[in-house]
Amino acid sequence: MEEQKKNLFEEERWLIPVTGILVVVFGVLVYLVVYLGGYSDAAIAKIIGTDRMKPKYEDLADYQEFKDFVTYQRALGEEADLKNITQVVDFADNVFVGVVERYVRTNVGDYPETIYAVRVVENLKGELEKDSVVEVTKVGGLNRSNRRYVLFENDILPSVGSTYVFSSRISIDKNDKQQLRCALPNMTVRLAGKDYQDDPTYIQYSEACKALATE
């Protein structure tokens, strides 16, 4: 009996490397389907799950944008509120409607930051050139283990091909390149595609920008 088991093992030992190869091939196929098959970051997040970070000051202490937002609102004598559209657009350097054209890259640190190429459709605040393509940085994306998406609570990851109103802050990176950062919740809000001008969210942001311009 023992001799039969040994012989069987010897005969089937070829299955071990073949199984390893099949696992690698399966992993490559999954990569091709997900990353080259047109899935957006938002869709991938739904597939593999998302870890949410609560947008509290102590949780965002490493983000200069949040410190600036709190300082800015306190200087105005107001309590900082990321859900307040007027505060968000007042804080932003540029507010614009844009279509996400493609994913660019993810910078992985303690918290990941994901960069997208966005085509400017309409300016609500600022001087971005219409139909120009700009890079927008979002806080969120695959974490260090590449197993879960990390994203602020009440925030979203843009989907390629969809239309959003972006409220961005201008910053300069270590290579002296200008960045448009929509790092905080409520700075990226999805709109209703080609008919976005009838979207109540667009109307709110547009009216908030117009009201600030007349002050």
Number of C-alpha atoms within 10 A of each C-alpha: 6 7 8 9 10 11 12 11 12 10 10 10 11 10 11 9 10 11 11 11 12 11 12 12 12 12 12 12 13 13 12 12 12 16 14 11 10 13 14 21 22 16 16 19 21 11 12 11 13 20 16 14 16 15 17 11 12 8 11 16 11 12 14 11 18 19 13 12 20 18 15 17 17 12 10 9 9 12 13 17 13 18 12 10 18 18 19 24 24 19 19 21 17 21 28 23 27 27 25 22 17 19 19 12 13 18 16 15 9 9 17 18 21 21 22 21 19 25 21 22 19 15 18 22 23 13 11 17 13 14 13 11 18 20 18 22 22 26 23 27 27 23 21 14 7 11 12 17 24 23 27 21 14 14 21 21 23 23 21 20 15 17 26 26 26 28 28 27 20 14 13 10 9 6 6 8 8 13 17 21 24 22 24 26 20 20 24 22 19 22 21 15 15 10 9 17 14 12 13 12 18 21 13 13 24 20 14 19 19 13 11 13 10 6 5
